[in-house]
Amino acid sequence: MAQSATTTIRLPRSLHRRLSEFARQRQLTVAAAVEASLEAARREEFWSAVDRQMCTAEARAANQAEAASFDGALVDGLDDESAYWLSLS
């Protein structure tokens, strides 16, 4: 298996100790712990941006309008099935 290219970064000793402990607790290499941490930060930033965009009054109104556009989609002319399910008990 070919080893990927690596590089060295300088860290304060206290940060290196914290990072090593973080990796050890999760049974990861230090490199995998750094990668996992970066990915978690990226996901957090993504979902924070989604929250900021979707939690505005305009976004809520657009979502409600879209949901309302489907209101007639389930009108198939058939009776409610709830009577069928009630007769089984």
Contacts in CASP RR format, 6 or more apart in sequence:
PFRMAT RR
TARGET T0000
AUTHOR 0000-0000-0000
METHOD contacts of the structure
MODEL  1
MAQSATTTIRLPRSLHRRLSEFARQRQLTVAAAVEASLEAARREEFWSAV
DRQMCTAEARAANQAEAASFDGALVDGLDDESAYWLSLS
6 31 0 8 1.000
11 19 0 8 1.000
19 30 0 8 1.000
19 33 0 8 1.000
19 34 0 8 1.000
20 30 0 8 1.000
22 33 0 8 1.000
22 37 0 8 1.000
23 29 0 8 1.000
23 30 0 8 1.000
23 32 0 8 1.000
23 33 0 8 1.000
26 33 0 8 1.000
26 36 0 8 1.000
28 36 0 8 1.000
53 59 0 8 1.000
54 60 0 8 1.000
54 63 0 8 1.000
END
